[in-house]
């Protein structure tokens, strides 16, 4: 199928140079690039995050009501500067 797309001059110049160096066509580079982007986008859409939880009563009294910075500081206490 034929279509027309606008490509910024500096990108098209780079694509033409890369195609020449690798003995390919700009069309083949464009198709390969579109396939790569579509696959990445589709895999991002399918990615689901399942929370991992552990049985317990939540934070200890030491950290109740405190933010992540306090927890992080305690985890790294005595390590580094």
N, C-alpha and C positions, 0 to 999 in steps of 0.2 A: 504494500500500500504506500502510496506517496503522500507526503505531507510537507508543510513548510514550517520551520521553526526559526525563531530569532536567537542567535547566539552572539554573545558579546565578542567584539573583534579580537580582543586579546586571548580569549579562550579558543576561538576558531583558529587563530594563528598557531597556538600551541598544539592543537589537535592535528593540524595539517603537518606540522613539523614532526610530531610523534608518528603519525601515519607513514610519512616518508621514510623516517629512520627505521621503522619496523616492517616496512613493506606491506602496509595494510591500507585500507581505505578509511576515510573519515566516517563513512557510513558504518563500517564494522566496529570502529571504536565507539561510535554513538550507541549502537545496538548493545554492545557489551556493557557500556556504562549504564544504560537504562535497565538492563537485566539485573546488574549488581545492585542498583538502588532499589528496584522493585522487590528483589529478594530480601534485602535488609529491612525495608518497610514492612513487608509481610511477616517477617519473623518477629519484628517488634510488636506487631498487632497480636500475634499469637502468644507472645510471652505473658505468662500469668505468674504472679508472685503468690505463693502460698505461705501464709505466716507460719513460723515455727514457734511453738509455745511450749512451755514446760510447766508442769504442775507446781503450784506453790501459792504463796500468799502475796505475791507482788514484791515490792521493794522492802528492804530491811528498814528498820526505824532510822538507822543512820542516814539513809538516802531519801526517805519519804519527804516529799515536798521540795526536793532539790532537783536541779536540772541536770542535763547531760554533762555539762562542764564539771560538776562536782564528782560525778561517777567516773568520768575520764581521768580527772586528776588523781583520784584514789587508785585507779587501775595502774597508773604510771608512776605512782609515788615510789621514790627510791631508785628510779631508772633515769639515767641521763642527768641533765642539769636542773 
